[in-house]
Amino acid sequence: QVQLVESGGGLVQAGGSLSVSCAASGRTFIMKVMGWFRQAPGKEREFVAAITWSGGSTDYANSVKGRFTISRDNAKNTVYLKMNSLQPEDTAIYYCAAVVDPRSWPYRSVRDYDYWGQGTQVTVSS
């Protein structure tokens, strides 16, 4: 079992920056990939970014590439998402997720992930 807890969401003006974190606990040694997804009201949950736990390879959705940066701290069992140049369309609940059952990189589908956090709200005002 892996437990994931997000933090750091909040309200920011358009053009601003915000960072969210995800702390993992439990059997963290079985984690292979960590990802961030987001879900806006009335929309499906969508992939944002992912990072491999061992090698640090990253993958981004086209909509956030160049603006968002995913990173991880293995010693702290924490993954981060730094968000720059935020726009109102980035408003959503941001979820952290973990892959423990290896599949094929990249991991962009909700179905690829085995564990999920409870989410943290990010609101970007215009």
Salt bridges, closest charged atoms under 4 A:
GLU46 OE2 - ARG38 NE 2.62
ASP59 OD2 - ARG108 NE 2.67
ASP90 OD1 - ARG38 NH1 2.84
ASP90 OD2 - ARG67 NH1 2.80
ASP114 OD1 - ARG103 NH2 3.22
